[in-house]
Amino acid sequence: MPQATALIVRGTDARGNVCVYKQLRAEDAGREDLALRLQNEAAVLAYLADVPGVIRLLEVRHAPFTLVLEFADGGSLEDRLHTIVPAGDRRRIAMELIAAVAACHARGVTHRDIKPSNILFVGESLRLADFGVAAWGDPPRALPAGWEEDEVGTPPWSAPELGTHATGVVAPSVDLFGVGMTLTALLGDAASDSVAAARSEDPRRRPSLEELAGSLA
C-alpha cells in the first residue's frame, strides 16, 4: 500500500494569509499512484467547498502540482490525544466529527481513511482532511477507471474490508468503522455501546451516524 508521502509545508496564499502547501516529495514525483491521489483530493475538496467541517482548498498550483489549503492552527486530534482534553471538549469534537462525515456522505463522498491524524482544527473548529483515497462520483470510486488498489486506509483505524480489493469498497459504512475507532480513542470509558458496535468487522452491524450521534447526546 502506498504510504502518505506528501510534503506539507507552511506558506502564504495569494492574499498573504498563512496556509499550507501539499505536494509530492521530490523522490516521489514519478509515482503515478500518489499523483492520482493528490489529484483526487483536489477534485473532492473543490466539490466539497461549501461543506462545513471539511478542510478548505484555497488554490491549486501546477509545476509541481500543489494543493494550497487553509492552515490548521489548532493541530490534529492525534496531537490532542496526547494531552488532557476536558470531557466537554471530547464530546464536542465527537459530535463535530460525526456531523462532518455525515455532511460528506450527504454529498456522496466516502472518506475511507478517518483517523486522528486526519482530523485537524482551525482554532477549535474541526476539519476533516486528507481526501486522497475518498470515493465519490457516479458510480462512486476513489480513482480513475483503470487504476486499482488492493488496500487503502490505515490499520487499525480503517475498516477491515479495505484490506483487499479496496478499489471497489466504497460504501459509507467503511467510514463508520474509522469513526468508531476514533471515538473510542477520544472518549475512552465514556464511549457508548453504539461506538463499540461501529467497530464491528461486519459492516451490516455498524450503526448509522445518526444513531451514533443519538447515543452521545
C-alpha positions in Angstrom: 0.0 0.0 0.0 1.4 3.4 -0.9 2.4 5.4 2.2 1.4 9.0 3.0 4.5 10.6 1.4 3.0 14.1 0.5 5.1 17.0 1.6 3.2 19.6 3.7 4.8 22.9 4.4 3.6 26.2 5.8 3.4 29.1 3.4 1.2 32.0 2.3 -1.7 32.2 -0.2 -2.2 34.8 -2.9 -3.5 37.3 -0.3 -0.6 36.8 2.0 -2.6 34.7 4.5 -0.9 31.8 6.3 -1.7 28.4 4.6 -0.1 25.1 3.9 1.2 23.6 0.6 0.7 20.0 -0.1 2.6 18.3 -2.9 4.5 15.2 -3.6 8.0 14.8 -2.3 10.7 15.2 -4.9 11.6 11.5 -4.6 8.0 10.5 -5.3 7.4 12.8 -8.3 7.3 9.8 -10.6 4.8 7.9 -8.6 1.6 7.8 -10.7 -0.4 6.3 -7.8 0.4 9.2 -5.4 -0.1 11.8 -8.2 -3.6 10.4 -8.7 -4.3 10.6 -5.0 -3.3 14.2 -4.9 -5.4 15.0 -8.0 -8.4 13.1 -6.5 -8.0 15.1 -3.3 -8.1 18.4 -5.2 -11.2 17.4 -7.1 -13.0 16.2 -4.0 -12.2 19.3 -1.9 -13.3 21.5 -4.8 -16.6 19.6 -4.8 -17.0 19.9 -1.0 -16.0 23.5 -0.9 -19.3 24.6 0.8 -19.5 21.7 3.2 -18.8 22.6 6.9 -16.2 20.6 8.8 -14.0 19.9 5.7 -10.6 21.4 5.2 -10.7 24.3 2.7 -8.9 24.1 -0.6 -7.8 27.7 -1.3 -6.0 27.2 -4.6 -4.4 24.6 -6.9 -0.9 25.3 -8.3 1.0 23.5 -11.0 4.6 22.5 -11.8 4.7 20.9 -9.3 1.0 20.1 -8.7 0.3 21.6 -5.3 -2.8 22.0 -3.1 -3.0 25.2 -1.2 -5.0 24.5 2.0 -6.2 26.5 4.9 -3.8 26.4 7.9 -5.0 24.3 10.8 -3.5 26.3 13.6 -5.2 24.1 16.2 -3.2 21.0 15.2 -4.6 17.5 14.9 -6.7 15.2 17.0 -3.7 12.9 17.2 -1.8 15.7 18.9 -4.6 16.4 21.3 -5.0 12.7 22.3 -1.5 13.1 23.9 -2.8 15.9 26.1 -5.5 16.4 28.7 -8.7 17.1 26.9 -11.7 18.2 29.0 -14.7 15.8 28.9 -16.9 18.6 27.4 -14.4 19.2 24.6 -14.2 15.5 23.8 -17.9 15.2 23.4 -18.0 18.4 21.2 -15.2 17.0 19.0 -17.1 13.7 18.7 -20.3 15.4 17.6 -18.4 17.7 15.1 -16.7 14.6 13.6 -20.0 12.8 13.1 -21.5 15.9 11.6 -18.6 16.4 9.2 -18.7 12.8 8.0 -22.5 12.9 7.6 -22.2 16.1 5.5 -19.7 14.3 3.2 -21.9 11.3 2.9 -24.9 13.5 2.1 -22.9 14.7 -0.9 -21.9 11.2 -2.0 -18.3 11.2 -0.7 -16.9 8.4 1.4 -13.6 9.4 3.1 -12.1 5.9 3.6 -9.2 7.0 5.9 -10.7 8.5 9.0 -8.2 8.6 11.8 -7.0 11.1 14.5 -4.1 12.5 12.3 -6.6 13.3 9.5 -8.8 15.3 11.9 -7.5 18.9 12.2 -8.6 22.1 13.9 -8.8 25.7 12.8 -9.0 27.3 16.1 -11.4 25.0 17.9 -13.4 24.1 14.8 -12.9 20.6 13.4 -11.8 20.0 9.9 -11.7 16.6 8.2 -8.7 16.4 6.0 -6.7 14.1 3.6 -9.3 13.0 1.0 -6.7 11.3 -1.3 -8.5 7.9 -1.3 -12.0 9.3 -0.9 -14.6 7.6 -3.1 -17.2 9.7 -4.9 -18.8 10.3 -8.3 -21.3 8.1 -10.2 -20.5 5.3 -9.9 -18.5 6.2 -6.8 -14.9 5.2 -6.8 -11.7 6.6 -5.4 -9.5 6.9 -8.5 -10.0 6.9 -12.3 -11.1 3.8 -14.1 -8.3 1.5 -14.9 -6.3 2.1 -11.7 -6.7 -0.4 -8.9 -5.7 -0.7 -5.3 -5.7 -3.8 -3.2 -5.5 -1.9 0.1 -6.2 1.6 1.3 -6.6 3.2 4.7 -4.5 2.9 7.8 -4.9 -0.1 10.1 -6.1 -0.3 12.8 -8.2 2.7 12.1 -9.5 1.6 8.7 -12.3 -0.9 8.1 -11.1 -4.5 7.6 -12.9 -4.7 4.2 -10.5 -2.1 2.9 -7.6 -4.6 3.2 -8.4 -6.4 0.0 -9.7 -5.3 -3.4 -10.2 -1.8 -1.9 -10.9 0.0 -5.2 -14.5 -1.4 -5.2 -15.1 -0.9 -1.5 -16.8 2.5 -1.5 -19.8 2.0 0.9 -20.2 4.8 3.5 -20.1 2.0 6.2 -16.3 1.9 5.9 -16.3 5.4 7.5 -18.4 4.2 10.4 -15.5 1.9 11.4 -13.0 4.8 11.3 -15.3 7.0 13.3 -15.9 4.2 15.8 -12.2 3.7 16.3 -11.5 7.4 16.6 -14.3 8.0 19.1 -13.1 5.1 21.2 -9.7 6.7 21.4 -11.2 10.1 22.1 -13.9 9.1 24.6 -12.3 6.1 26.3 -14.6 4.7 29.0 -17.3 7.3 28.1 -17.8 5.7 24.7 -21.3 4.2 24.1 -22.3 0.8 23.1 -23.1 2.2 19.6 -19.5 3.4 19.3 -18.4 -0.2 20.1 -20.8 -1.5 17.5 -19.3 0.9 14.9 -16.1 -1.1 15.2 -17.7 -4.3 14.1 -15.9 -6.3 11.4 -19.3 -6.9 9.8 -20.4 -3.7 8.0 -24.0 -4.7 8.4 -23.8 -4.4 12.2 -22.4 -0.9 12.3 -24.9 1.8 13.4 -25.7 4.8 11.4 -24.1 8.2 12.0 -27.4 9.4 13.3 -27.6 6.5 15.8 -24.0 7.3 16.9 -24.9 10.9 17.5 -28.0 10.0 19.4 -26.0 7.7 21.7 -23.7 10.5 22.6 -26.4 13.2 23.1 
